[in-house]
Amino acid sequence: MTRRLANQVALGGRMLSLDGHDDFNQGQISARMPGSNTFLIKNALCGFDEVSPEEIVTAAVDHEQRAPRMAPPELPLHQAIYRARPDVNGIVHSHAPHTLLFGALDLELRPLSHEGSYFVDTTSVFTTTSNTVLDIATGDQIAKELGDDGRAVFLRNHGGVIVGKSVRHAAVFAQVLERACRLQLAALSTGRQFHYSSPQDVRLKQDFIYADLSVRSYWDYAVRRAVRRWPEAGQWLAT
């Protein structure tokens, strides 16, 4: 199970790179180990575009335990969310440009697109600090801002945090959020009023377009795309 989950974390990182989430070696993707108090996370030195299963480290949810030598500095962010949200088994934190820009503006994410429909009334903005999350107290504040059922939180002037019931969901929805932000910012740049989906359509889209089976198909597509870009990643599918 550990190797399989490490493969998924690595594949998630590669697909995030293709979606424009790269910022040198910054940003993280993590996955909770089923039935345990540990999780796997991309190490501190590699970027999304080069992460492999060998560059995944195992860390404890308990922040008082000693962190692995290669753990990323923002480990407390993941520890705090996993501790606060037992339903969360995957987390992405990145500096995706449109997500970051959206969080810097006083905007409400609208269901302008299918992507925006998924995040209606499930995002918030953390404004206490824009610095790197280096301590558990700040991580706890972000987890509190995320809430009991939040799907994402914008870190003002820093990026975004997206959570999911699995690392596959988190990776897919990080891409969904970036596209939702990009489309709404593009609409706003026209200076014209724009329309968005009705509450009824939002519910239907959430139930069909973002059902688990649909999300799995999006993950599978994104994996195929990553393997076309990095053929060596195809080896991770066999284990």
C-alpha positions as CSV (number, residue, x, y, z in Angstrom):
1,M,0.0,0.0,0.0
2,T,2.8,2.4,0.8
3,R,4.4,2.0,-2.6
4,R,1.1,2.3,-4.4
5,L,0.3,5.5,-2.5
6,A,3.7,7.0,-3.1
7,N,3.2,6.3,-6.8
8,Q,-0.1,8.2,-6.7
9,V,1.5,11.1,-4.9
10,A,4.2,11.3,-7.5
11,L,1.7,11.1,-10.4
12,G,-0.4,13.8,-8.7
13,G,2.7,16.0,-8.6
14,R,3.5,15.5,-12.3
15,M,-0.1,16.3,-13.4
16,L,0.0,19.5,-11.2
17,S,3.1,20.5,-13.0
18,L,1.4,20.1,-16.4
19,D,-1.4,22.3,-15.1
20,G,0.9,25.2,-14.2
21,H,1.4,24.7,-10.5
22,D,5.2,24.8,-10.6
23,D,7.1,27.3,-8.5
24,F,10.7,26.0,-8.3
25,N,10.6,23.2,-5.7
26,Q,7.8,24.9,-3.6
27,G,4.4,23.5,-3.0
28,Q,3.4,20.1,-1.7
29,I,1.1,17.2,-2.4
30,S,0.4,14.6,0.4
31,A,-1.7,11.5,1.1
32,R,-2.8,10.1,4.4
33,M,-1.9,6.4,4.9
34,P,-5.2,4.5,5.4
35,G,-6.0,3.7,9.0
36,S,-2.9,5.3,10.4
37,N,-1.6,8.6,11.8
38,T,1.0,9.0,9.1
39,F,1.0,10.5,5.6
40,L,3.2,10.6,2.6
41,I,4.4,14.0,1.2
42,K,6.7,15.3,-1.6
43,N,10.1,16.1,-0.2
44,A,11.5,19.5,0.4
45,L,13.9,19.7,-2.6
46,C,12.1,18.4,-5.7
47,G,9.5,20.2,-7.7
48,F,6.2,18.9,-9.0
49,D,7.7,18.3,-12.4
50,E,10.4,15.9,-11.1
51,V,8.9,14.2,-8.1
52,S,9.1,10.4,-8.1
53,P,8.0,7.7,-5.6
54,E,11.6,7.7,-4.3
55,E,11.3,11.4,-3.4
56,I,8.3,10.9,-1.1
57,V,8.8,11.0,2.7
58,T,6.7,9.6,5.5
59,A,5.6,12.0,8.3
60,A,3.5,11.8,11.4
61,V,0.3,13.7,11.8
62,D,1.5,14.5,15.4
63,H,3.6,17.6,15.0
64,E,5.5,16.8,18.2
65,Q,7.1,13.8,16.6
66,R,10.4,14.5,14.9
67,A,10.0,15.5,11.3
68,P,11.9,13.5,8.6
69,R,15.1,15.2,7.5
70,M,13.8,15.8,3.9
71,A,10.3,16.9,5.0
72,P,9.1,20.2,3.4
73,P,9.1,23.3,5.7
74,E,5.3,23.6,5.4
75,L,4.8,20.2,7.0
76,P,2.7,21.8,9.8
77,L,0.1,22.9,7.3
78,H,-0.6,19.2,6.4
79,Q,-0.4,18.0,9.9
80,A,-2.9,20.5,11.1
81,I,-5.4,19.7,8.4
82,Y,-5.2,16.0,8.8
83,R,-5.6,16.3,12.5
84,A,-8.7,18.6,12.1
85,R,-10.3,16.8,9.2
86,P,-10.5,13.0,9.5
87,D,-12.4,12.9,6.2
88,V,-9.4,14.4,4.3
89,N,-6.9,11.9,2.9
90,G,-5.2,14.1,0.3
91,I,-3.9,17.7,0.3
92,V,-2.4,20.0,-2.3
93,H,-0.8,23.3,-1.5
94,S,0.6,25.2,-4.5
95,H,1.2,28.6,-5.8
96,A,-0.8,28.1,-9.0
97,P,-0.9,31.6,-10.5
98,H,-4.7,32.1,-11.1
99,T,-5.5,30.6,-7.7
100,L,-3.0,33.0,-6.1
101,L,-4.3,36.0,-7.9
102,F,-7.9,35.2,-7.1
103,G,-7.1,34.9,-3.4
104,A,-5.5,38.4,-3.5
105,L,-8.8,39.9,-4.7
106,D,-12.0,40.4,-2.7
107,L,-14.0,38.2,-5.0
108,E,-16.5,35.4,-4.5
109,L,-15.9,32.3,-6.6
110,R,-19.0,32.0,-8.9
111,P,-20.2,29.0,-10.9
112,L,-19.3,30.6,-14.2
113,S,-18.0,27.2,-15.4
114,H,-18.4,23.5,-14.4
115,E,-15.3,24.0,-12.3
116,G,-16.6,26.9,-10.4
117,S,-19.8,24.9,-9.6
118,Y,-17.8,22.4,-7.6
119,F,-16.5,25.1,-5.2
120,V,-19.6,27.1,-4.6
121,D,-19.9,28.1,-1.0
122,T,-17.0,25.8,0.0
123,T,-14.0,28.1,-0.1
124,S,-12.6,30.7,2.3
125,V,-9.7,33.1,2.5
126,F,-6.9,33.0,5.1
127,T,-5.6,36.5,5.6
128,T,-3.6,36.4,8.9
129,T,-0.2,36.0,7.1
130,S,1.1,35.4,3.7
131,N,4.3,33.8,4.9
132,T,5.5,30.2,4.7
133,V,3.5,28.0,7.1
134,L,6.3,27.0,9.4
135,D,4.5,26.3,12.7
136,I,1.6,24.3,13.9
137,A,-0.3,27.4,15.3
138,T,-0.5,28.9,11.8
139,G,-1.5,25.5,10.4
140,D,-4.2,25.2,12.9
141,Q,-5.6,28.7,11.9
142,I,-5.7,27.6,8.3
143,A,-7.4,24.4,9.2
144,K,-10.0,26.4,11.2
145,E,-10.5,28.7,8.2
146,L,-11.0,25.6,6.0
147,G,-13.8,24.5,8.4
148,D,-15.5,21.2,8.8
149,D,-16.6,20.8,5.2
150,G,-14.5,23.3,3.2
151,R,-13.0,22.1,-0.1
152,A,-10.3,24.8,-0.5
153,V,-8.9,27.8,1.2
154,F,-7.1,30.7,-0.5
155,L,-4.0,31.8,1.3
156,R,-3.9,35.5,0.5
157,N,-0.8,36.5,-1.5
158,H,0.5,32.9,-1.1
159,G,-1.5,30.4,-3.0
160,G,-4.2,27.8,-2.3
161,V,-4.9,24.7,-0.3
162,I,-7.2,22.0,-1.7
163,V,-8.3,18.9,0.1
164,G,-10.0,15.7,-0.9
165,K,-11.2,12.3,0.3
166,S,-8.1,10.9,-1.5
167,V,-4.9,12.2,-3.1
168,R,-6.6,11.6,-6.4
169,H,-9.4,13.9,-5.5
170,A,-7.1,16.5,-4.1
171,A,-4.9,16.5,-7.3
172,V,-7.9,16.7,-9.6
173,F,-9.6,19.4,-7.7
174,A,-6.5,21.5,-7.5
175,Q,-6.6,21.6,-11.3
176,V,-10.3,22.3,-11.2
177,L,-9.9,25.2,-8.9
178,E,-7.1,26.7,-11.0
179,R,-9.2,26.6,-14.1
180,A,-12.3,28.0,-12.2
181,C,-10.2,31.0,-11.1
182,R,-8.6,31.5,-14.5
183,L,-12.0,31.6,-16.3
184,Q,-13.6,33.9,-13.8
185,L,-10.6,36.3,-13.9
186,A,-10.8,36.2,-17.7
187,A,-14.5,37.1,-17.6
188,L,-13.8,40.0,-15.2
189,S,-11.1,41.3,-17.5
190,T,-13.7,42.0,-20.2
191,G,-15.3,44.6,-18.0
192,R,-18.7,43.1,-18.9
193,Q,-21.3,41.5,-16.6
194,F,-21.2,37.7,-16.8
195,H,-23.8,35.0,-16.0
196,Y,-23.4,31.9,-14.0
197,S,-25.2,28.7,-13.2
198,S,-28.4,28.5,-11.2
199,P,-28.4,26.7,-7.8
200,Q,-30.3,23.8,-9.4
201,D,-27.7,23.4,-12.1
202,V,-24.9,23.7,-9.6
203,R,-26.3,20.7,-7.6
204,L,-26.7,18.7,-10.8
205,K,-23.1,19.4,-11.9
206,Q,-21.8,18.4,-8.5
207,D,-23.7,15.2,-8.5
208,F,-22.8,14.2,-12.0
209,I,-19.7,16.0,-13.3
210,Y,-17.9,15.6,-10.0
211,A,-19.2,12.3,-8.8
212,D,-16.5,9.8,-7.7
213,L,-16.6,7.9,-10.9
214,S,-16.2,11.0,-12.9
215,V,-13.3,12.2,-10.8
216,R,-11.6,8.8,-11.3
217,S,-11.9,9.2,-15.1
218,Y,-10.3,12.7,-14.8
219,W,-7.5,11.3,-12.7
220,D,-6.9,8.5,-15.3
221,Y,-6.9,11.1,-18.1
222,A,-4.4,13.3,-16.2
223,V,-2.2,10.2,-15.5
224,R,-2.1,9.3,-19.2
225,R,-1.2,12.9,-20.0
226,A,1.6,12.8,-17.5
227,V,2.9,9.5,-18.9
228,R,3.0,11.0,-22.4
229,R,5.2,13.8,-21.1
230,W,7.3,11.6,-18.8
231,P,7.3,8.0,-20.1
232,E,9.2,6.8,-17.1
233,A,6.1,7.6,-15.0
234,G,4.4,4.7,-16.7
235,Q,6.4,2.3,-14.6
236,W,4.6,3.6,-11.5
237,L,1.3,2.2,-12.7
238,A,2.4,-1.4,-12.4
239,T,3.0,-1.3,-8.7
